[in-house]
Amino acid sequence: MKYRIALSALICVAAAGCVAQAPYDASANNRTYVATTTVTTPSPIAPVPPAPVLSLMNSGSVVGYRVFDAGGQPIGYVQAVAVVRGTGEVRNLIVSSPNFGLGNYISVPAINAQTVGDRVVLNAPTVVWMQAPRYQTPQLSEMYVAY
């Protein structure tokens, strides 16, 4: 009887989708064990849409703007923007600064930035952006397609 219970539990686990409330219902009067599990089939997984192709633009409404952190400390300048080809939606800002090293840039998600007049303000302190990964021009060319 223990073998039957273990085998039934193994079959339930192997089905990968069964929902067991109480594994067995043992009646006190007749001592027979009846399985009370429900097996459900998983729903199909929706396909993931492909990531949009981002293009690098060296011109635009914020290119050349000074970049500041949330506390008002200067970080650098917007060197380029990464936009979705076709819609022109800005996804990333490419920021340069002497503090990043000669020829180094950081890529800031546009959701973390907002324009205030003729400047771009990032939503975190300078310390966070100074620790961001740095990219050089060849790496940016591989990440983004030229517009």
Secondary structure as GFF3:
##gff-version 3
##sequence-region A 1 147
A	DSSP	alpha_helix	2	15	.	.	.	ID=ss1
A	DSSP	beta_strand	18	19	.	.	.	ID=ss2
A	DSSP	beta_strand	24	26	.	.	.	ID=ss3
A	DSSP	beta_strand	33	35	.	.	.	ID=ss4
A	DSSP	beta_strand	38	39	.	.	.	ID=ss5
A	DSSP	beta_strand	54	57	.	.	.	ID=ss6
A	DSSP	beta_strand	66	68	.	.	.	ID=ss7
A	DSSP	beta_strand	74	84	.	.	.	ID=ss8
A	DSSP	beta_strand	90	96	.	.	.	ID=ss9
A	DSSP	three_ten_helix	98	100	.	.	.	ID=ss10
A	DSSP	beta_strand	105	109	.	.	.	ID=ss11
A	DSSP	three_ten_helix	110	112	.	.	.	ID=ss12
A	DSSP	beta_strand	113	116	.	.	.	ID=ss13
A	DSSP	beta_strand	119	122	.	.	.	ID=ss14
A	DSSP	alpha_helix	126	130	.	.	.	ID=ss15
A	DSSP	alpha_helix	137	143	.	.	.	ID=ss16
A	DSSP	beta_strand	145	146	.	.	.	ID=ss17
###
